[in-house]
């Protein structure tokens, strides 16, 4: 009912009614649109059914709702009640109870059975279901199996409702609350209240701010050791995730944790000592001390130890004359190697562990092909692998031999929660060649080197001028800086079509030189566009019409939009929304956050999910969706993978993606947008990486000043790592 006195005093009204239907509900932020049926005696002269908009995490059809807010006139949807507070409770009226039971929320109850249950118990219905469910036997034509199903579903729903209301209180989405319950079980709320900071460690996507909000609200002291220790670990994790660092100085760590929490430095210093004693962090001696997350410290030590072991161990196969082998291959292939190529191949054949680096078109693939041919002629087992599915596929196509992803090579075992191949059970093989190694972070490197046999020859191929790995560490660069691993950098350009500019411009950017642009048919174009909204419009035209028509490419499969960042008009999030509206605007959809996923959408995986065998950066296509169950099937490289409501936050639309996320991938055509909106991100290695993603066509669009700034800015931020020192030691 409208509370006249309170409404006039606060400038707000209160309305109460029954939810007739949930028109829209966003699981991420709780934004909700409801059709609410008002009581028949509602005193104001308004229709008996109104639209209410507000935020609520747990809403179901048939529930009673109390909304506090004001009436507004929406330009599109007309008169609505905009609620600042929206509280839903179990229905009280018989009509509401029947609708609630018939909504599909309780498995086994449809409209007909809902009517029979309410007819049997009347106003006692909710009490019977919650406290006397054995009485369901009184309902006509209701068998034991159906009763058992209803009882189980009702009690599970009560627990879930409590969980969702808890999540709503602290701004935790339904998706993340589902993950929490999956991790901690039916006692999830009690466990979280006892130590909210567990969420930071255990649940992907929940950070310190959410955990801290819960902790302070349940009475944990702001200066408590529990909060101080959590802030220490969180600050280290943030350094690793945001900057790619493996360690930070003790003084900086305590300062950043103090800025985050306001906890006195002496309390934080004690918390650091406690975290070190508990084994969560490692403090290395020195002045000032360097502090590592334990996992990163262990990963660095293991990579260094395994690299030294491989370098020091004898080969598993007899030595042979590298010069004769190279001469044989040149004669067989009819290809004469350039001087640096010859040197790189010779070092790789003569060394247990070697590195080959260089930009596009300098002949790295030729050397991999030669290595495969020579070693296989010696009847040796050669394994090819790369960090991502697209990189492995490209390696297979260019070398003419099967390549796999590193994750599939190591084989994740969901039962043991670790890779099948590890320090106890090594891979079998004589030679291991890895491409796109600039993408390999220190954690993956530790798993990989643990599984390599001591006697194997190992070759790393990569481009040190590309963006560094998304995860922490700088493994490829550290191997080279250590001086312990023979490495050769190729610089002479071979793969350069006279009409083509992709390779040439990649090298121009890398050298800090202006781009080369020609008129007429070529593989590299620049389109000047200063207005952000016009850039969006042109990108859509290029992707959906002009590029497919001129080059015969499929917009869904072959054309990728790349941008420096996710936010703003020219960020990946907005571009995905607009491109989806142009390419795939209708059909059933599963909604998560601000995104709608439909059959046919291109999507990207955001984190390694070993159980599903999909990994950070993998691209797939939605095959089918089930809006009722909030689930869908995504196909990755021909393999269908199921996603339930608790997994949806691992996916984003991928018509457009950030340049960082495109590492290791190559596309027939890329549209690269570089604008002053991206000012803080503009960097030489960013533009270089973007250009080298295009195979047949690069369309660079944006503001010339922004492009020039990116080329001129080469202050690459060094990552704080200790791997090179450990290898030398």
Buried (B, 14 or more C-beta within 10 A) or exposed (E): BBBEEEBEEEEBBBBBBBBBBBEEBBBBEBBBBBBBBBBEEBEEEBEEEBBBBBBBBBBBBBBBBBBBBBEEEEEEEEEBBBBEEBBBEBBEBBEBBBBBBBBEBBEBBEEEBBEBBBEBBEEEBBEBBEEEBEBBEEBEEBEEEBBEBBBBBBBEBEBBBBBBBBBBEBBBBBBBBBBBBEBBEBEBBEBBBEBBBBBBBBBEBBBBEBBBBBBBEEEBEEEBBBBBBBBBBBBBBBBBEEBBBBBBBBEBBBBBBBEBBEBEEEBBBBBBBBBBEEEBBBBEEEEEBBBBBBBBBBBBBBBBBBBBEBBEBEBBBEEBEBEEBBEBBBEEEEEEBBEBBBBBBBBBBBBBBBBBBBBBBBBBBBBBBBBBBBBEEBEBBBBBBBBBBBBBBBBBEBBEBEBBBBBEBBBBEEEEEBBEBBEEEBBEBBBBBBBBBBBBBBBBBBBBBBBBBBBBBBBBBBBBBBBBBBBBBBBBBBBBBBEBBBBBBBEEBEBBEEEBBBBBBBBBBBEEEEBEEEEEEBBBBBBEBEEBEEBBBBBBEBBBEEBBEEBEBEBBEBBBBBBBBBEBBBBBBBBBBBBBEBBBEEEBBBBBBEBBBBBBBBBBBBEBBBEBBBBBBBBBBBBBBEBEEBBBBBBBEEEEBEBBBBBBBBBBBBBBBBBBBBBBBBBBBBBBBBBBBBEEBBBBBBBBBBBBBBBBBBBBBBBEBBBBBBBEBBEEEEBBBBBBEBBEE
